[in-house]
Amino acid sequence: MVDDGRLADRALPAATPVAVLIGEHTFSSGEALAYHLQSRGRARLIGQRTPGAADHVTPVHITSHVRAIVPEARVRDTVTETHWEGTGVVPDIHCAPVDALDAAIEALSGGC
């Protein structure tokens, strides 16, 4: 995508509070977005720890009954120089999935 100068007009202002709901079904790119926003102090994460699927892998079928998982790349955040592989992304506000939206609304309105 070419930035023709209009992208800045559509960007969310840095002062705008952001909450991202995460949980056990958030993985891969969803985890990456949450992790990178959190590491930059740009969003508060609400919910439960994610599974921890940071690194890129490719399944390779060896036989009809055997599959290997071949690593292709390791993700590392440029701010923290860490990743969430195996540990998951930890929310700022931990709560049950059913309560996450209400907790996010409360956090964004200054309650948490």
N, C-alpha and C positions, 0 to 999 in steps of 0.2 A: 504494500500500500504506500502510495506517495503522499507525504504530508504537504498539502498545498496551502497551509496556514490556517485552515478551518478546524483542524483537530483540537487546537488549544481552546477554541470557543465551545467545544462539546465536552471537554474534560471536566470531571467532578472537582470542584475547588478543594484544595488541601484541608481547609477548615471544616469541611462537611464531615460529620461523624459517619462511620461505616461499621456495620456489624456483618459478620459472615457466620452462618450456621454450619457447623460441622458435626460429624458423627461417624459411627462405624461403617456407614455406607459411602463415606467420602473417601475417594482414593485417587491416586495418580495425579492427573492435572488439577483436580479439585483440591487435593492436598497442597500441591505446589502453589496455587493461587493463595490459599489461606496462609500458608507458611511465609511466603514472601511479603504479603500485606502485613502480617503480624510483625515480622522482623524489622520492618520499616516504620512501625508504629502507625500504620495507616488504617488499620481495622482492628476491632475487638472480635475475638473468636468466641462463639457461644455454642455450647452443646457438650459433646463427648469426644474423647481422644479418637483420632482416625487410625486406620490399620497400619500405616507406615509403609506405603508402597512408593518410594521415591525413585529408585533406580530403574532404568529402562532395561527390559529383558524381552527376549523373543523365544516363544516355545518352538522347539524343533522336534518333529516326530521321528524318532529313531526306528521304531517298528510300530505295528498297529497297536501294541500294548505299552510301549515305552515312549515317554516324552521327556526331553531335556529342556531345561530353562537356561538359555545362554545370555549372560549379561552383555549389554551393549554400551551402556553409559551410566555414569554416576552423577547425580545432581548434587550441586553444592551451592548454597545461598551465598551471594557475594558480600552480604553484610555480616552474617554470623559465621561464615565459612564452615557451616555444618549442614546437616540434612536431617530428614525425618525417617529414613529407611529403618524399618524394624521397630522404631519407637513410636511413630505416629506424631501427629501435630496435636499439641496440648492446648485446649481452649483456655481463654482468659477467665471465662465464667463457665464452670462445669454445671450441667443440669441435664435432666432427662430429656429425650427428644421431644416429648409431648409439651414440655415447658420452654423449649428453646426460643420460639418466636416471641412469647411474652417476655422472656428474659432479655431478648435483644431490644425489644421496644422500650423496656424499662431502662436498659443501659444507655440507649441512645437519647433518652429524654432526661438523663442525668440521675437516674435512680440507683444505679450500681457503680 
